[in-house]
Amino acid sequence: MARRHGPTSLLWRRRQATLMGAIALGLVALVFANAGDWASRMFLRMVAAYWWSPLIVTPFGFVVLTLLTRRFAPDARGSGIPQVMVARRAPGAAIRSLVSLRTATAKFGLTVGALLIGASTGREGPTVQISAAIMARAYKLFRVPLGPAVMVAGGAAGVAAAFNTPLAGVTIAIEELAAAYEQRMTLLVMVAVLVSGMVSLGIAGDYTYFGVVAVGLPFRQALAIAPVAGLLGGLAGGLFSKALLGGTLSQARPLVWLRSRPVLLALLCGSTVAVIGCATGMTWGTSYEPARMIIEGHHSPLWFGPAKAVATLATSLSGAPGGVFAPSLAVGAGLGDLLKPLFPLAPGGAVVLLGMAGYFTGVVRAPLTSVVILSEITGSHALLLPLLATALISDAAAGVVCRERLYHGLSKGFSAHPA
């Protein structure tokens, strides 16, 4: 009985590993968020003092990041979510590669470095990979066998801690990280998400990522706006995914030639980001502030959404560590702002949120996660049904443009057993 159910039993060690791993990853996620915000502020201060400086710093910064990533942590490139999807299939091998502490440490530093040079990127995808690595290490320390559920729970808890969105952690486990959501994963995911969310809540407070949007939509307005936002957002998001997958995986000769010269590719991508950023002044980093201002009712230039999308695409194609969650939400906000003149009688904030739901779903192809994230980061529970309708329409429209889901396609570029 003591061996089976005592404090040294496998059951108790598993519980201790889950608890300690969730606490640790929650703390790391908060530090990561603060470091990313600091890096963004430092970059913007440099731009304010010397507007031309990104034309030098950003391209060469991309080259340095690419060289460091390829030399020391090739599994740290890109988002982080595709790596966890692959790690779930071979957790024993992945802890030495895709979700090793070395890769997680590099992901942390290199993502902060990307924000420090103005790359159009986010920290949410990297948080998923870092969190999965921390949870896997906790299980190894407590001598508990690694299984797919460990990777799923760690990644889901990372989403919860990054956005302060516990429900989104559960939904991304269902829609993205687990190809087939097994019943036995449920408790582990729930506990990891709950604990990491409590850590974030206890330290950072009960905040909403983009403030509170306490508006609703009458049925007739929702019926008119949701199809438009879903169709346009889905098509635009699908085009982004298709371009990113094509640039990353296509075997077309010019693209293969360019990918075989990573320094040149990084220089071109960094130059693109720098030129767009200097010309607009709004596409650096996550573009959190411009998106928040649009939600609050400020107007953005017509080109903000497309410019942010191109800057994000260039950053992602360079291979630099960083995610597309926050930048895609910013692009969606720009799309929503373009839709407001079409529906002058509708609340502007509600139209913007539907635009965000349409584009974000079109990119990640996870409608439930998109709706839950947007609902939690804006407190817009009154818009739950219009958001869901928009997301479902967007998912269908994006599937016409790009049949393969973004993270599933990007996961083909990784292996838990590197050669």
Rosetta blueprint (number, residue, H / E / L):
1 M L
2 A H
3 R H
4 R H
5 H H
6 G L
7 P L
8 T L
9 S L
10 L H
11 L H
12 W H
13 R H
14 R H
15 R H
16 Q H
17 A H
18 T H
19 L H
20 M H
21 G H
22 A H
23 I H
24 A H
25 L H
26 G H
27 L H
28 V H
29 A H
30 L H
31 V H
32 F H
33 A H
34 N H
35 A H
36 G H
37 D H
38 W H
39 A H
40 S H
41 R H
42 M H
43 F H
44 L H
45 R H
46 M H
47 V H
48 A H
49 A H
50 Y L
51 W L
52 W L
53 S L
54 P H
55 L H
56 I H
57 V H
58 T H
59 P H
60 F H
61 G H
62 F H
63 V H
64 V H
65 L H
66 T H
67 L H
68 L H
69 T H
70 R H
71 R H
72 F H
73 A L
74 P H
75 D H
76 A H
77 R L
78 G L
79 S L
80 G L
81 I H
82 P H
83 Q H
84 V H
85 M H
86 V H
87 A H
88 R H
89 R H
90 A L
91 P H
92 G H
93 A H
94 A H
95 I L
96 R L
97 S L
98 L L
99 V L
100 S L
101 L H
102 R H
103 T H
104 A H
105 T H
106 A H
107 K H
108 F H
109 G H
110 L H
111 T H
112 V H
113 G H
114 A H
115 L H
116 L H
117 I L
118 G L
119 A L
120 S L
121 T L
122 G E
123 R L
124 E H
125 G H
126 P H
127 T H
128 V H
129 Q H
130 I H
131 S H
132 A H
133 A H
134 I H
135 M H
136 A H
137 R H
138 A H
139 Y H
140 K H
141 L H
142 F L
143 R L
144 V L
145 P L
146 L L
147 G L
148 P H
149 A H
150 V H
151 M H
152 V H
153 A H
154 G H
155 G H
156 A H
157 A H
158 G H
159 V H
160 A H
161 A H
162 A H
163 F H
164 N L
165 T L
166 P H
167 L H
168 A H
169 G H
170 V H
171 T H
172 I H
173 A H
174 I H
175 E H
176 E H
177 L H
178 A L
179 A L
180 A L
181 Y L
182 E L
183 Q L
184 R L
185 M H
186 T H
187 L H
188 L H
189 V H
190 M H
191 V H
192 A H
193 V H
194 L H
195 V H
196 S H
197 G H
198 M H
199 V H
200 S H
201 L H
202 G H
203 I H
204 A H
205 G L
206 D L
207 Y L
208 T L
209 Y L
210 F L
211 G L
212 V L
213 V L
214 A L
215 V L
216 G L
217 L L
218 P L
219 F H
220 R H
221 Q H
222 A H
223 L H
224 A H
225 I H
226 A H
227 P H
228 V H
229 A H
230 G H
231 L H
232 L H
233 G H
234 G H
235 L H
236 A H
237 G H
238 G H
239 L H
240 F H
241 S H
242 K H
243 A H
244 L H
245 L H
246 G H
247 G H
248 T H
249 L H
250 S L
251 Q L
252 A L
253 R H
254 P H
255 L H
256 V H
257 W H
258 L H
259 R H
260 S L
261 R L
262 P H
263 V H
264 L H
265 L H
266 A H
267 L H
268 L H
269 C H
270 G H
271 S H
272 T H
273 V H
274 A H
275 V H
276 I H
277 G H
278 C H
279 A H
280 T H
281 G L
282 M L
283 T L
284 W L
285 G L
286 T L
287 S L
288 Y H
289 E H
290 P H
291 A H
292 R H
293 M H
294 I H
295 I H
296 E L
297 G L
298 H L
299 H L
300 S L
301 P L
302 L L
303 W L
304 F H
305 G H
306 P H
307 A H
308 K H
309 A H
310 V H
311 A H
312 T H
313 L H
314 A H
315 T H
316 S H
317 L H
318 S L
319 G L
320 A L
321 P L
322 G L
323 G E
324 V L
325 F H
326 A H
327 P H
328 S H
329 L H
330 A H
331 V H
332 G H
333 A H
334 G H
335 L H
336 G H
337 D H
338 L H
339 L H
340 K H
341 P H
342 L H
343 F L
344 P L
345 L L
346 A L
347 P L
348 G H
349 G H
350 A H
351 V H
352 V H
353 L H
354 L H
355 G H
356 M H
357 A H
358 G H
359 Y H
360 F H
361 T H
362 G H
363 V H
364 V H
365 R L
366 A L
367 P H
368 L H
369 T H
370 S H
371 V H
372 V H
373 I H
374 L H
375 S H
376 E H
377 I H
378 T H
379 G L
380 S L
381 H H
382 A H
383 L H
384 L H
385 L H
386 P H
387 L H
388 L H
389 A H
390 T H
391 A H
392 L H
393 I H
394 S H
395 D H
396 A H
397 A H
398 A H
399 G H
400 V H
401 V H
402 C L
403 R L
404 E L
405 R L
406 L H
407 Y H
408 H H
409 G H
410 L H
411 S H
412 K H
413 G H
414 F L
415 S L
416 A L
417 H L
418 P L
419 A L
